[in-house]
Amino acid sequence: HGVQAKGKRIMFVCERRVLVDQFSKHLDRAGIEHGVIMAKHWRYRPHLAVQIASVQTLERMETLPKVDLIFIDEVHACMRQFIINLMVAQPELRVIGATATPFHPAIGAHFSNVVSPITMSELVEQGYLVPFRVFVAKEIDTTGLAVVAGEWKKDDLEKRGQQIVGDVVQDYVRISHEVFGGFRKTICFSCGVQHGAELAQRFNEAGINAVQISSEDEDEFRDQVLAEFARPDTDIKVVISVAILSRGFDQTDVEHVILARPLKKSFSEHVQMVGRGARVHHDKKL
């Protein structure tokens, strides 16, 4: 609102399409009129002073809209070469990046200040996040796996993950009933698309409605799944993804998170995945 009052133009940049639509809903709730820069999007209104775009859309554009301020959501995941080149080419452009996990080498090189207004523990204490409980179940054996860019090699990790799919589902059923008295709305992170497909099959064989979404799906299908999952009375108990839901996905009634995708080094990715279940909801309990 302050930027608008000064007659300035601002662009919000999100890391992926699903977050663009989510961010648009946040601006709606705040009463901020805005447009979305995306091919065939119903909210394409380039004349407005406030715009939202994904970093992928901006990368494909020949020229960028003129703006005075860029706000980058999940900046640790958006520090792609395009964003870096933009900041270098336009040093007078004001850029603000927001993230709960500021762990990217380019952040320190291209941002002048880091502001940490509050910690996650303080957010829990003040009631803005819920505390969580950790249950250790059957783990993927990563012994001897090759490492690429600091993480277990994806294809090899996925094969190991497929070996314990039944154990993951069995542990989920056991813990859900013994500790919580039933199933709750859950996000499950898989090692890959094939691993996720097998998890979905095993969940459904156990009578638990589970659906996988991935980058291989059409946008319309992913949107439909997430819209159904968002309903309080949804029949979908588990949504499975590799990474689509790991950053910025804000569905407050998600209570359980299954980490069926082990990480070797990426602390930020781990925090982001766990955080998908940390949002406060009116009847969510520890």
VOGU-3710 file (C-alpha; in Angstrom, 3 decimals, decimal comma):
1> hgvqakgkri> 0,000/0,000/0,000  2,842/2,408/0,794  4,513/1,829/-2,565  1,217/2,353/-4,365  0,598/5,594/-2,460  3,903/6,950/-3,789  2,891/6,174/-7,360  5,602/3,548/-7,778  5,397/0,254/-9,667  6,242/-2,987/-7,895
11> mfvcerrvlv> 6,682/-6,536/-9,125  6,423/-9,618/-6,910  8,509/-12,503/-8,237  7,710/-16,091/-7,221  9,704/-19,243/-7,807  6,968/-21,226/-9,571  3,487/-20,949/-11,031  1,582/-22,448/-8,092  3,118/-19,795/-5,822  2,073/-17,003/-8,194
21> dqfskhldra> -1,595/-17,918/-7,745  -1,105/-18,301/-3,999  0,568/-14,887/-3,737  -2,265/-13,390/-5,779  -4,767/-14,626/-3,189  -2,716/-12,981/-0,417  -2,849/-9,634/-2,248  -6,599/-10,058/-2,730  -7,060/-10,534/1,003  -5,025/-7,381/1,601
31> giehgvimak> -7,233/-5,464/-0,836  -4,385/-4,758/-3,278  -5,411/-4,570/-6,946  -2,851/-6,301/-9,143  -2,099/-8,102/-12,382  -0,376/-11,399/-13,184  2,246/-11,604/-15,919  1,726/-15,080/-17,326  0,671/-16,414/-20,714  -3,142/-16,659/-21,002
41> hwryrphlav> -3,636/-15,873/-17,318  -7,103/-14,449/-16,615  -5,572/-11,726/-14,464  -3,263/-10,250/-17,109  -3,536/-6,510/-16,412  -0,226/-4,898/-17,420  -1,488/-1,348/-16,774  -1,688/-1,878/-12,995  1,078/-0,685/-10,676  1,361/-4,030/-8,864
51> qiasvqtler> 2,289/-7,169/-10,800  3,142/-10,790/-9,971  5,264/-13,085/-12,134  7,206/-16,306/-11,870  10,941/-16,151/-12,423  10,527/-18,614/-15,305  8,112/-16,250/-17,091  10,483/-13,320/-16,688  13,350/-15,369/-18,103  11,390/-15,926/-21,313
61> metlpkvdli> 10,462/-12,262/-21,833  12,455/-10,158/-24,296  11,878/-6,959/-22,319  10,808/-6,505/-18,716  8,032/-4,180/-17,534  9,304/-0,951/-16,029  9,205/-1,217/-12,233  10,681/0,697/-9,305  10,799/-2,153/-6,798  11,079/-5,923/-7,090
71> fidevhacmr> 10,064/-8,156/-4,191  11,398/-11,721/-4,576  9,612/-14,404/-2,589  11,658/-17,479/-1,560  14,784/-15,652/-2,715  17,070/-18,560/-1,796  15,411/-20,537/-4,620  15,103/-17,623/-7,063  18,759/-16,565/-7,261  19,035/-17,813/-10,829
81> qfiinlmvaq> 21,447/-16,250/-13,308  18,642/-14,145/-14,780  17,942/-12,478/-11,417  21,642/-11,925/-10,780  22,129/-10,398/-14,244  19,138/-8,116/-13,661  20,563/-6,845/-10,365  23,997/-6,269/-11,903  22,597/-4,505/-14,988  20,303/-2,229/-12,954
91> pelrvigata> 22,150/-1,351/-9,735  19,660/1,479/-9,048  16,738/-0,962/-8,983  15,518/-1,669/-5,476  15,247/-5,388/-4,758  13,906/-7,009/-1,576  14,213/-10,751/-1,055  12,250/-12,733/1,522  13,062/-16,234/2,772  12,973/-18,314/5,925
101> tpfhpaigah> 16,207/-20,033/4,831  18,744/-17,489/3,496  21,315/-20,094/2,507  22,557/-19,264/-0,985  26,044/-17,951/-1,841  24,693/-15,310/-4,242  22,593/-13,639/-1,564  25,620/-12,252/0,254  27,206/-11,134/-3,008  24,235/-9,169/-4,345
111> fsnvvspitm> 22,232/-7,944/-1,331  23,525/-5,111/0,846  21,695/-5,937/4,083  20,177/-8,889/5,878  17,262/-8,151/8,182  16,093/-10,893/10,546  13,064/-9,496/12,355  12,141/-12,699/14,175  13,227/-16,317/14,645  11,134/-19,427/14,037
121> selveqgylv> 11,210/-20,284/17,738  9,832/-16,822/18,539  7,097/-17,340/15,942  6,154/-20,581/17,707  6,167/-18,873/21,109  3,937/-16,069/19,798  1,494/-18,505/18,219  2,244/-17,778/14,550  3,700/-21,260/13,946  2,872/-24,549/15,627
131> pfrvfvakei> 5,501/-26,718/17,352  6,082/-30,111/15,789  6,768/-33,682/16,855  9,239/-35,923/15,050  8,735/-39,651/14,498  11,553/-41,788/13,108  10,310/-44,537/10,811  11,982/-46,854/8,322  14,767/-44,937/6,601  16,222/-45,290/3,114
141> dttglavvag> 19,638/-46,963/3,118  21,985/-44,415/1,526  25,149/-46,484/2,088  27,453/-46,263/-0,906  25,262/-43,887/-2,920  27,037/-41,460/-5,242  26,822/-37,749/-4,451  26,091/-35,075/-7,079  26,240/-31,356/-6,161  26,189/-32,246/-2,464
151> ewkkddlekr> 23,104/-34,479/-2,571  22,531/-38,175/-3,167  22,384/-39,006/-6,877  18,683/-38,761/-7,732  18,207/-41,925/-9,814  20,127/-44,114/-7,368  18,307/-42,621/-4,375  14,962/-43,231/-6,051  15,788/-46,921/-6,551  16,667/-47,243/-2,861
161> gqqivgdvvq> 13,456/-45,429/-1,933  11,378/-47,853/-3,956  12,729/-50,704/-1,823  10,980/-49,443/1,328  7,746/-47,996/-0,047  5,700/-50,549/1,877  7,495/-49,691/5,110  6,775/-45,962/4,685  3,058/-46,592/4,272  2,942/-49,148/7,081
171> dyvrishevf> 4,727/-46,761/9,474  2,370/-43,931/8,501  -0,680/-46,091/9,207  0,723/-47,285/12,535  1,776/-43,852/13,829  -1,443/-42,197/12,629  -3,616/-44,616/14,556  -1,463/-45,177/17,644  -0,637/-41,495/18,249  -3,359/-39,448/16,556
181> ggfrkticfs> -6,290/-41,822/16,389  -6,657/-41,533/12,628  -5,346/-39,973/9,437  -4,783/-36,242/9,035  -4,153/-34,079/5,980  -0,631/-34,967/4,872  2,108/-33,957/2,430  4,649/-36,606/1,424  7,965/-35,779/-0,246  9,293/-38,500/-2,562
191> cgvqhgaela> 12,697/-39,111/-4,160  11,325/-38,969/-7,714  8,233/-39,325/-9,856  8,396/-43,124/-10,086  8,971/-43,373/-6,345  6,003/-41,067/-5,800  3,804/-43,153/-8,093  4,617/-46,308/-6,119  3,949/-44,508/-2,832  0,563/-43,352/-4,147
201> qrfneagina> -0,286/-46,890/-5,210  0,652/-48,363/-1,814  -1,261/-45,664/0,066  -4,352/-46,331/-2,028  -4,003/-50,093/-1,547  -4,043/-49,385/2,202  -7,315/-47,474/1,787  -5,727/-44,014/1,972  -6,586/-41,689/-0,906  -3,218/-40,367/-2,109
211> vqissedede> -2,445/-38,355/-5,240  0,917/-37,425/-6,734  1,606/-34,123/-8,493  4,814/-33,494/-10,419  6,409/-31,301/-13,065  5,322/-33,921/-15,615  1,640/-33,116/-15,029  -0,394/-30,482/-16,843  -0,901/-27,255/-14,885  -4,660/-27,823/-14,931
221> frdqvlaefa> -4,324/-31,221/-13,239  -2,051/-29,860/-10,497  -4,411/-26,931/-9,920  -7,382/-29,295/-9,631  -5,600/-31,561/-7,136  -4,501/-28,658/-4,942  -7,944/-27,041/-5,092  -9,544/-30,308/-3,964  -6,872/-30,827/-1,275  -7,583/-27,330/0,062
231> rpdtdikvvi> -11,213/-28,167/0,817  -11,888/-28,897/4,520  -13,932/-31,969/3,570  -11,582/-33,252/0,858  -11,332/-36,976/0,176  -7,602/-36,611/-0,546  -5,610/-37,526/2,553  -2,080/-37,404/1,095  -0,536/-35,290/-1,665  2,851/-36,537/-2,870
241> svailsrgfd> 5,495/-34,460/-4,645  9,247/-34,331/-5,104  9,700/-30,580/-4,696  6,636/-28,693/-5,970  5,281/-28,224/-2,444  8,567/-27,829/-0,596  8,797/-24,023/-0,770  6,170/-21,415/-0,090  3,140/-23,698/-0,203  0,770/-22,322/2,433
251> qtdvehvila> -2,094/-24,635/3,287  -2,646/-24,158/6,978  -4,634/-27,327/7,706  -1,793/-29,663/6,669  -0,880/-31,460/9,890  1,543/-34,203/8,874  4,642/-34,181/6,676  6,325/-37,395/5,507  9,969/-36,994/4,501  10,403/-40,031/2,239
261> rplkksfseh> 13,163/-38,087/0,476  16,373/-38,017/2,523  18,740/-35,077/2,139  22,489/-35,255/2,619  23,411/-31,585/2,801  20,557/-29,166/2,062  19,489/-27,852/5,461  17,395/-25,144/3,822  15,387/-27,684/1,828  14,836/-29,724/4,989
271> vqmvgrgarv> 13,529/-26,686/6,888  11,299/-25,750/3,972  9,774/-29,241/3,776  9,137/-29,473/7,519  7,687/-25,967/7,454  4,813/-27,063/5,222  3,130/-28,437/8,335  4,014/-25,556/10,651  1,248/-23,121/9,698  -1,325/-22,274/12,357
281> hhdkkl> -4,887/-23,488/11,770  -7,891/-22,959/14,049  -8,168/-26,615/15,165  -4,611/-27,803/14,615  -2,996/-29,377/17,665  0,530/-30,502/18,553
//
